[in-house]
Amino acid sequence: MVEPDIIVIGGGSAGAAMTGRLAAAGLDVTLVEAGASDRHLKSRVPALTSSIVQNPDFDWCYQAEPDASLGGRADVWPAGKMLGGGSALNGMMFIRGHRWDYDHWADLGASGWDYQSVLPYFRRMEDNERGADEWRGTGGPISVSEGRARYPITEAWLAAAEAAGIERRDLNGETAEGVDYVQVSQRNGERCSAARGYLHDFKGANPPHIVLEAQVLRILIENKRAVGIVYLQDGQEKTLRAKRGVVLSAGAMNTPRLLMLSGIGPAEHLADKGVPVHHDLPGVGGNLQDHVGTHVVNEVSAHTLNDDARGLRGAMSVLRYALSRSGALSTSIGHAQAFVKSRPDMPAPNLQISFAAFAFDFDEQGRLMLRKNASVSTLVGLMRPAYRGRISLRSSDPMAPPVIEHQQLSCDDDIDQIVEGIAIAREILQQSPVAKYITGELRPGAAMTAPEDLRGYVRMAAIPMYHPVGTARIGKPEDPMAVVDPDLKVIGMEGLWVADASVFPSLPAGNTNATAIMVGDKGSDHVLKGLRINA
């Protein structure tokens, strides 16, 4: 294989964006992805998300360590095992986060990542169906569309939220606080992954070289400079060198694992696992964060997606999607959402209240299955949990999965905030526009009103929202726990950058995929800047 200018490790949300932008700038780029292509019906058809999450053909299905705060439960954390990464298997809710989130990043040492600095890149990456303005963009590689699975009860819920005092706003516009329909990363009713937007539809003169089903074992380091990679493909160990450097975009769980396998990380931990230390960087793997939430589930008398998923209506849904790319098969994981404060002194909304015109149960094997009766669900998500977990090495074996240690509900105040969110969700459902359709509350159950009982429900029913971030965070070079500087260059190394959700200093409000793509898009300019300086 010809030696490229840059190797990008990982073709996920950020890696695809990074690769596409660097190639468009004229660099010779090779992208190395451990999974297969995302050109698969199960990835393209939005409603088939549930068939690829926790499916080892598409998902790494990482097992977290038992979580004492959840009664010792050990959750499975998904990670995309195909081109496009998380953007090829997620729920497609496109939300950027609040202005405060990015200004807070800058306060934490990520200079140049404040809201005014990231906004141009959100606009650059979008092709937003609502059109371009000061906040939204058109013509970019990621199509941001209105959901095509529309149900009257969703509009009733939006009206009910307004009746409860929540202002209707464009949440990807000027103010990410209020209530609105969910916008989705879809193009004409099909998933628009980062791979589709930046790679499959690449328009430059020098397309990147893409190597699939090639698992990177380690980064080659010489004199504290990244000069290439060692990877496994077709049962053979191979080496690929790069002329100018390596960009690591393997995600919040795999990026720190690969850094450590390459000898970059906490020296004591690496020595304990038998990994030769190239660079002692204590922050690698720390600062792990994830959103946490729980559901309020109601049976309703209105028509919902549950009705459209079986029998004759199921067949009609397939036909409708085939003809118009709309209806039940175009659904995202949420249909409408509100970002609200449960306490007036919060600097930004601390809760995401996400409504869907469908609901799930669990089968005997613990797998999600659509309920048979017409139902709706409201996910109450906590946006800024207090706990910080860790990713570490299981062993020096590069094929071993990472150790994921995270306690979702170790802080009592986090539980209290979710309980406050349940009260807000119930208040919306009690407003007349939607209350007339509600026939019962299945979870937590209408009789459960005492605060301590609701805290117990949260402890029992809380789920990770699969938004892991922060394990190679941006910070000032003098910060001992920072992993990359504000230009995404690994501190103390040359020719090595990180661009994915691992660099987030803290969680933004809402689903994290749009922010991960933005990091890859913006990060490409930082890499280009570094290459010009070091040319």
C-alpha positions as CSV (number, residue, x, y, z in Angstrom):
1,M,0.0,0.0,0.0
2,V,1.3,3.5,-0.9
3,E,2.4,5.5,2.1
4,P,-0.2,8.2,2.7
5,D,0.2,11.7,4.1
6,I,-2.2,11.0,7.0
7,I,-3.7,7.8,8.4
8,V,-7.1,8.2,10.1
9,I,-7.9,5.4,12.6
10,G,-11.7,4.8,12.7
11,G,-14.3,5.7,10.2
12,G,-17.0,6.7,12.7
13,S,-18.9,10.0,13.1
14,A,-15.8,12.1,13.6
15,G,-13.4,10.0,11.7
16,A,-15.5,10.1,8.5
17,A,-15.8,13.9,8.8
18,M,-12.0,14.2,9.4
19,T,-11.1,12.0,6.5
20,G,-13.5,13.7,4.0
21,R,-12.3,17.2,4.9
22,L,-8.6,16.3,4.8
23,A,-8.9,14.6,1.5
24,A,-10.9,17.5,0.1
25,A,-8.0,19.7,1.2
26,G,-5.7,17.8,-1.1
27,L,-4.0,15.4,1.3
28,D,-3.5,11.7,0.5
29,V,-5.5,10.1,3.3
30,T,-6.0,6.5,4.2
31,L,-8.8,5.6,6.5
32,V,-8.5,2.3,8.4
33,E,-11.8,1.0,9.9
34,A,-12.2,-2.2,11.9
35,G,-15.8,-2.8,10.8
36,A,-17.4,-3.4,7.4
37,S,-19.3,-0.9,5.2
38,D,-22.4,0.8,6.3
39,R,-24.0,0.2,2.9
40,H,-26.6,-2.2,4.4
41,L,-30.4,-2.1,4.5
42,K,-30.4,-2.4,8.3
43,S,-28.4,0.7,8.6
44,R,-30.1,2.7,5.9
45,V,-33.7,2.1,7.0
46,P,-34.2,4.1,10.1
47,A,-36.7,1.8,11.9
48,L,-34.3,-1.1,11.7
49,T,-31.9,0.5,14.3
50,S,-33.1,-2.0,16.9
51,S,-31.9,-4.9,14.7
52,I,-28.3,-3.6,14.6
53,V,-27.8,-2.3,18.1
54,Q,-26.4,-5.2,20.2
55,N,-26.0,-7.2,17.0
56,P,-22.3,-8.2,16.9
57,D,-22.3,-8.0,13.1
58,F,-22.7,-4.2,13.5
59,D,-22.0,-3.4,17.1
60,W,-18.9,-4.1,19.3
61,C,-21.4,-4.8,22.2
62,Y,-19.0,-3.8,25.0
63,Q,-19.8,-5.1,28.4
64,A,-19.4,-2.5,31.2
65,E,-18.3,-3.6,34.7
66,P,-21.1,-4.2,37.2
67,D,-22.5,-0.8,38.4
68,A,-23.0,-0.7,42.2
69,S,-25.3,2.4,41.8
70,L,-27.6,0.3,39.6
71,G,-27.7,-2.7,42.0
72,G,-24.7,-4.4,40.4
73,R,-26.2,-4.4,36.9
74,A,-23.7,-4.7,34.1
75,D,-25.0,-2.9,31.0
76,V,-23.9,-3.5,27.4
77,W,-22.6,-0.3,25.8
78,P,-22.9,-0.2,22.0
79,A,-20.2,1.1,19.6
80,G,-20.6,1.1,15.9
81,K,-18.7,-1.7,14.2
82,M,-19.0,-0.4,10.6
83,L,-18.1,2.7,8.6
84,G,-20.0,5.6,10.0
85,G,-19.6,4.3,13.6
86,G,-22.3,5.6,15.9
87,S,-23.9,7.6,13.1
88,A,-24.6,4.4,11.3
89,L,-26.6,2.7,14.1
90,N,-27.8,5.5,16.4
91,G,-31.3,6.8,16.9
92,M,-30.7,9.7,14.4
93,M,-31.8,12.5,16.7
94,F,-29.8,15.6,15.5
95,I,-29.2,18.1,18.3
96,R,-26.2,20.3,18.9
97,G,-26.3,21.1,22.6
98,H,-26.6,24.4,24.3
99,R,-24.5,27.5,23.8
100,W,-23.5,27.2,27.5
101,D,-22.0,23.8,26.9
102,Y,-19.4,25.0,24.5
103,D,-18.6,28.2,26.5
104,H,-18.1,25.8,29.4
105,W,-15.6,23.8,27.3
106,A,-13.6,26.9,26.9
107,D,-13.7,27.6,30.6
108,L,-12.3,24.1,31.2
109,G,-9.3,24.8,29.0
110,A,-10.6,24.1,25.5
111,S,-9.9,27.5,24.1
112,G,-11.2,27.9,20.6
113,W,-14.1,25.5,21.3
114,D,-16.6,28.1,22.7
115,Y,-20.0,28.4,21.1
116,Q,-19.0,31.2,18.6
117,S,-16.0,29.1,17.5
118,V,-17.9,25.9,16.9
119,L,-21.1,27.4,15.4
120,P,-19.5,27.9,11.9
121,Y,-18.6,24.2,11.8
122,F,-22.1,23.1,12.7
123,R,-23.4,25.3,9.9
124,R,-20.7,24.1,7.5
125,M,-21.5,20.4,8.1
126,E,-25.3,20.7,7.7
127,D,-27.8,20.6,5.0
128,N,-30.7,21.7,7.1
129,E,-34.2,21.2,5.7
130,R,-35.4,24.4,7.6
131,G,-33.0,26.5,5.5
132,A,-29.9,28.6,6.3
133,D,-29.8,31.4,8.7
134,E,-27.4,32.8,11.3
135,W,-27.5,29.4,13.2
136,R,-28.2,26.7,10.6
137,G,-26.5,25.8,7.4
138,T,-27.4,24.3,4.0
139,G,-25.3,22.5,1.4
140,G,-23.2,20.5,3.9
141,P,-22.6,16.8,3.9
142,I,-25.0,15.9,6.8
143,S,-28.7,16.2,5.9
144,V,-30.7,17.4,8.8
145,S,-34.4,16.8,8.1
146,E,-37.8,16.9,9.7
147,G,-39.0,13.5,10.9
148,R,-41.3,11.7,8.5
149,A,-43.0,9.4,11.1
150,R,-45.6,11.9,12.2
151,Y,-48.4,11.1,14.5
152,P,-51.2,13.5,15.7
153,I,-50.4,12.6,19.3
154,T,-47.0,14.0,19.0
155,E,-48.4,17.4,18.0
156,A,-50.8,17.0,20.9
157,W,-47.8,16.5,23.2
158,L,-46.1,19.6,21.8
159,A,-49.2,21.6,22.5
160,A,-49.4,20.1,26.0
161,A,-45.7,21.1,26.6
162,E,-46.6,24.7,25.6
163,A,-49.6,24.6,27.9
164,A,-47.2,23.5,30.7
165,G,-45.2,26.7,30.1
166,I,-42.5,25.4,27.8
167,E,-41.9,27.8,24.9
168,R,-41.9,26.4,21.3
169,R,-38.5,27.0,19.8
170,D,-36.1,25.8,17.0
171,L,-33.8,23.8,19.3
172,N,-31.0,23.8,16.6
173,G,-31.5,27.6,16.2
174,E,-30.7,30.5,18.5
175,T,-31.9,29.0,21.8
176,A,-31.6,25.3,22.7
177,E,-34.1,25.6,25.4
178,G,-37.8,24.9,24.9
179,V,-39.8,22.3,22.9
180,D,-40.0,21.3,19.3
181,Y,-40.1,18.4,16.9
182,V,-36.9,16.3,16.7
183,Q,-34.8,17.0,13.7
184,V,-33.1,13.8,12.3
185,S,-29.9,13.0,10.4
186,Q,-31.7,11.6,7.4
187,R,-31.8,12.3,3.7
188,N,-35.1,11.6,1.9
189,G,-36.2,9.3,4.8
190,E,-33.0,7.3,4.9
191,R,-30.2,7.5,7.5
192,C,-27.6,10.0,6.6
193,S,-24.5,8.7,8.4
194,A,-21.2,10.6,8.5
195,A,-19.9,7.9,6.2
196,R,-22.6,8.6,3.7
197,G,-22.2,12.4,3.9
198,Y,-18.4,12.7,3.9
199,L,-17.2,9.5,2.2
200,H,-19.8,7.9,-0.1
201,D,-20.8,11.3,-1.5
202,F,-17.3,12.7,-1.6
203,K,-17.0,15.3,-4.3
204,G,-13.2,16.2,-4.2
205,A,-10.6,15.4,-6.8
206,N,-8.5,13.1,-4.4
207,P,-10.8,10.6,-2.7
208,P,-9.5,8.9,0.4
209,H,-8.4,5.3,0.4
210,I,-10.6,3.3,2.7
211,V,-9.4,0.1,4.3
212,L,-12.3,-2.0,5.9
213,E,-12.3,-4.9,8.3
214,A,-8.8,-3.9,9.5
215,Q,-8.4,-3.7,13.3
216,V,-5.6,-1.4,14.4
217,L,-3.5,-3.1,17.1
218,R,-1.3,-0.1,18.0
219,I,0.2,3.2,16.7
220,L,3.8,3.1,15.8
221,I,5.8,5.6,17.9
222,E,9.4,6.7,17.1
223,N,11.0,9.4,19.3
224,K,7.6,10.5,20.5
225,R,6.3,10.9,17.0
226,A,3.4,8.8,15.5
227,V,4.8,7.4,12.2
228,G,2.2,4.7,11.3
229,I,0.1,1.9,12.5
230,V,0.1,-1.9,12.9
231,Y,-3.2,-3.5,12.0
232,L,-4.8,-6.9,11.6
233,Q,-6.6,-7.8,8.3
234,D,-7.5,-11.2,6.9
235,G,-5.7,-12.8,9.8
236,Q,-2.4,-11.1,8.8
237,E,-0.6,-8.4,10.8
238,K,0.3,-5.5,8.6
239,T,2.2,-2.2,8.9
240,L,1.3,1.1,7.3
241,R,3.4,4.2,7.7
242,A,2.3,7.8,7.2
243,K,4.4,10.7,5.9
244,R,2.9,13.3,8.1
245,G,1.0,11.8,11.0
246,V,-1.9,9.8,12.4
247,V,-5.4,10.9,13.5
248,L,-7.1,8.7,16.1
249,S,-10.9,8.7,15.8
250,A,-11.8,5.4,17.4
251,G,-14.5,6.7,19.8
252,A,-14.7,7.4,23.5
253,M,-14.1,3.7,24.5
254,N,-11.6,2.6,21.8
255,T,-9.5,5.8,21.5
256,P,-8.1,5.6,25.0
257,R,-7.6,1.8,24.7
258,L,-5.5,2.3,21.5
259,L,-3.5,5.1,23.0
260,M,-2.7,2.9,26.0
261,L,-1.9,-0.1,23.8
262,S,0.5,2.2,22.0
263,G,2.3,3.1,25.2
264,I,0.6,6.5,25.8
265,G,-1.3,6.8,29.0
266,P,-0.9,6.4,32.8
267,A,2.5,4.9,33.2
268,E,1.7,2.8,36.2
269,H,-1.3,1.2,34.6
270,L,0.6,0.5,31.4
271,A,3.5,-1.1,33.3
272,D,1.0,-3.2,35.3
273,K,-0.4,-4.5,32.0
274,G,3.0,-5.2,30.5
275,V,2.8,-2.4,27.9
276,P,6.1,-0.5,27.2
277,V,5.6,3.2,28.1
278,H,6.4,5.7,25.4
279,H,4.7,8.7,27.1
280,D,3.2,9.0,30.6
281,L,-0.1,10.8,30.1
282,P,-2.3,10.3,33.2
283,G,-5.5,11.6,31.8
284,V,-5.9,8.9,29.1
285,G,-9.0,6.9,29.9
286,G,-10.3,9.1,32.7
287,N,-13.2,11.6,32.8
288,L,-15.7,9.1,31.3
289,Q,-19.2,10.6,31.2
290,D,-22.5,9.5,29.9
291,H,-26.1,10.8,30.0
292,V,-28.5,8.7,32.1
293,G,-32.2,8.6,32.0
294,T,-35.4,6.7,32.6
295,H,-38.8,6.3,30.9
296,V,-42.4,7.3,31.7
297,V,-44.6,4.9,29.6
298,N,-48.3,5.5,29.0
299,E,-51.0,3.6,27.1
300,V,-53.1,5.8,24.9
301,S,-56.3,5.7,22.9
302,A,-54.6,7.4,19.9
303,H,-52.9,5.9,16.9
304,T,-49.2,5.2,17.4
305,L,-46.3,3.5,15.7
306,N,-47.1,0.4,17.8
307,D,-50.2,0.0,15.7
308,D,-48.2,0.3,12.5
309,A,-45.7,-2.3,13.2
310,R,-47.6,-5.6,12.7
311,G,-50.3,-7.2,10.7
312,L,-51.9,-5.5,7.7
313,R,-50.8,-2.1,9.0
314,G,-47.2,-3.4,9.2
315,A,-47.4,-4.4,5.5
316,M,-48.8,-1.0,4.6
317,S,-46.0,0.6,6.5
318,V,-43.5,-1.3,4.3
319,L,-45.3,-0.2,1.2
320,R,-45.5,3.4,2.3
321,Y,-41.8,3.5,3.0
322,A,-41.0,1.9,-0.4
323,L,-43.1,4.4,-2.2
324,S,-42.5,7.6,-0.2
325,R,-39.7,7.0,2.3
326,S,-42.1,8.1,5.1
327,G,-44.2,6.6,7.9
328,A,-43.3,4.1,10.6
329,L,-40.1,2.8,8.9
330,S,-38.6,6.3,8.8
331,T,-38.9,6.7,12.6
332,S,-36.0,8.0,14.7
333,I,-35.8,7.1,18.4
334,G,-37.6,10.3,19.4
335,H,-40.3,12.4,17.8
336,A,-40.4,15.6,19.9
337,Q,-38.3,16.9,22.7
338,A,-38.0,19.6,25.3
339,F,-34.9,21.0,27.1
340,V,-35.8,22.4,30.4
341,K,-34.4,23.4,33.8
342,S,-35.8,21.7,36.8
343,R,-34.3,24.4,39.0
344,P,-34.3,28.1,38.1
345,D,-30.7,28.6,39.2
346,M,-29.3,26.2,36.6
347,P,-27.1,27.9,34.0
348,A,-28.6,25.8,31.2
349,P,-31.3,23.1,30.8
350,N,-30.4,20.1,32.9
351,L,-33.0,17.8,31.5
352,Q,-33.9,16.4,28.1
353,I,-37.6,15.3,27.9
354,S,-37.9,13.2,24.8
355,F,-41.3,12.0,23.5
356,A,-41.9,9.1,21.1
357,A,-45.2,7.9,19.7
358,F,-44.3,4.3,20.5
359,A,-43.1,2.3,23.5
360,F,-41.1,-0.9,24.1
361,D,-41.3,-3.8,26.5
362,F,-38.6,-6.4,27.1
363,D,-38.9,-10.0,26.0
364,E,-37.7,-13.0,28.1
365,Q,-34.2,-12.6,26.9
366,G,-34.1,-8.9,27.9
367,R,-34.3,-7.6,24.4
368,L,-36.4,-4.6,23.4
369,M,-39.7,-5.4,21.6
370,L,-42.4,-3.0,20.6
371,R,-45.5,-3.2,22.8
372,K,-48.6,-4.7,21.2
373,N,-50.9,-1.9,22.4
374,A,-50.9,1.8,21.4
375,S,-48.4,3.4,23.7
376,V,-46.1,6.4,24.1
377,S,-42.9,6.9,26.0
378,T,-41.2,9.9,27.5
379,L,-37.5,9.6,28.2
380,V,-36.3,11.8,31.0
381,G,-32.6,12.3,30.5
382,L,-30.1,14.0,32.9
383,M,-27.7,16.2,30.9
384,R,-24.9,16.8,33.4
385,P,-24.4,13.8,35.7
386,A,-21.8,14.3,38.4
387,Y,-19.9,11.0,38.2
388,R,-16.7,10.5,36.2
389,G,-15.7,6.9,35.2
390,R,-12.7,5.4,33.5
391,I,-11.7,3.3,30.5
392,S,-8.7,1.0,31.1
393,L,-6.9,-1.9,29.6
394,R,-8.0,-5.5,30.4
395,S,-4.6,-6.7,29.3
396,S,-1.9,-6.0,26.8
397,D,-3.8,-8.2,24.2
398,P,-4.9,-5.7,21.5
399,M,-8.0,-7.9,20.8
400,A,-9.3,-7.6,24.4
401,P,-12.2,-5.2,24.9
402,P,-11.7,-2.2,27.2
403,V,-12.6,-2.2,30.9
404,I,-15.5,0.2,31.3
405,E,-16.0,1.4,34.9
406,H,-18.9,3.8,35.3
407,Q,-21.5,4.4,38.0
408,Q,-24.5,6.0,36.5
409,L,-26.2,7.0,39.7
410,S,-23.6,7.4,42.3
411,C,-24.8,10.9,43.2
412,D,-28.0,11.4,45.1
413,D,-28.6,14.8,43.5
414,D,-28.5,13.2,40.0
415,I,-31.3,10.9,41.1
416,D,-33.3,13.9,42.5
417,Q,-32.9,15.8,39.2
418,I,-34.3,12.8,37.3
419,V,-37.2,12.6,39.8
420,E,-37.8,16.3,39.1
421,G,-37.8,15.5,35.4
422,I,-40.5,12.8,35.9
423,A,-42.7,15.4,37.5
424,I,-42.2,17.7,34.5
425,A,-43.0,14.8,32.1
426,R,-46.1,14.0,34.0
427,E,-47.2,17.6,34.1
428,I,-47.0,17.8,30.3
429,L,-49.0,14.6,30.0
430,Q,-51.7,16.0,32.3
431,Q,-52.3,19.0,30.0
432,S,-55.6,18.8,28.1
433,P,-54.2,18.6,24.5
434,V,-52.7,15.2,25.3
435,A,-54.4,14.1,28.5
436,K,-57.6,13.1,26.6
437,Y,-55.6,10.3,24.9
438,I,-53.9,8.9,28.0
439,T,-55.6,5.8,29.3
440,G,-53.0,4.8,31.9
441,E,-49.4,5.1,33.1
442,L,-47.5,1.8,32.9
443,R,-44.2,3.0,34.2
444,P,-43.5,4.1,36.9
445,G,-47.2,3.8,37.5
446,A,-49.7,6.5,38.5
447,A,-49.8,5.3,42.1
448,M,-46.1,6.0,42.5
449,T,-45.9,9.6,43.7
450,A,-43.9,9.6,46.9
451,P,-40.4,11.0,46.3
452,E,-38.6,8.1,47.9
453,D,-40.6,5.6,45.8
454,L,-39.7,7.5,42.7
455,R,-36.0,7.5,43.7
456,G,-36.2,3.8,44.0
457,Y,-37.8,3.6,40.5
458,V,-35.0,5.6,39.1
459,R,-32.4,3.4,40.7
460,M,-34.1,0.3,39.3
461,A,-35.1,1.6,35.8
462,A,-32.3,4.1,34.9
463,I,-30.5,3.3,31.7
464,P,-27.3,4.6,30.1
465,M,-28.1,6.8,27.1
466,Y,-25.1,5.5,25.1
467,H,-23.4,8.9,24.9
468,P,-19.9,8.1,26.3
469,V,-17.5,11.0,26.0
470,G,-14.5,12.6,27.7
471,T,-11.8,10.0,27.9
472,A,-9.1,11.9,26.0
473,R,-10.2,15.4,26.8
474,I,-9.1,18.7,25.5
475,G,-7.2,21.0,27.9
476,K,-4.3,23.3,28.4
477,P,-0.9,21.6,27.8
478,E,0.0,22.4,31.4
479,D,-3.2,20.6,32.7
480,P,-1.9,17.2,34.0
481,M,-5.1,15.4,33.2
482,A,-5.6,16.9,29.7
483,V,-4.8,14.5,26.8
484,V,-5.0,16.7,23.8
485,D,-4.4,20.5,23.4
486,P,-7.0,22.8,21.8
487,D,-5.6,21.9,18.4
488,L,-6.4,18.2,19.2
489,K,-2.7,17.3,19.2
490,V,-1.8,14.7,21.8
491,I,0.1,16.6,24.5
492,G,3.8,15.7,24.4
493,M,3.6,13.9,21.1
494,E,4.2,14.9,17.5
495,G,2.2,13.8,14.4
496,L,-0.7,12.5,16.5
497,W,-4.1,14.0,16.9
498,V,-7.4,12.8,18.4
499,A,-10.8,13.7,17.0
500,D,-13.9,12.1,18.4
501,A,-16.2,12.2,21.4
502,S,-13.3,11.3,23.7
503,V,-12.0,14.9,23.5
504,F,-15.2,16.4,24.9
505,P,-14.2,18.1,28.2
506,S,-17.9,17.6,29.4
507,L,-21.2,16.4,28.1
508,P,-23.3,18.7,25.9
509,A,-27.0,18.7,26.4
510,G,-28.8,16.2,24.2
511,N,-27.7,13.4,21.9
512,T,-24.0,13.7,21.2
513,N,-23.7,12.5,17.6
514,A,-23.9,16.0,15.9
515,T,-21.2,17.3,18.3
516,A,-18.9,14.3,17.5
517,I,-19.3,15.0,13.7
518,M,-18.6,18.7,14.4
519,V,-15.4,17.7,16.2
520,G,-14.2,15.8,13.2
521,D,-15.1,18.6,10.8
522,K,-13.6,21.4,12.8
523,G,-10.7,19.1,13.8
524,S,-9.6,18.8,10.2
525,D,-8.8,22.5,10.2
526,H,-6.7,22.1,13.3
527,V,-4.7,19.2,11.7
528,L,-4.2,21.3,8.5
529,K,-3.0,24.2,10.6
530,G,-0.5,21.9,12.4
531,L,0.8,20.5,9.1
532,R,1.3,23.9,7.7
533,I,3.2,25.0,10.8
534,N,5.4,21.9,10.7
535,A,5.8,21.6,6.9
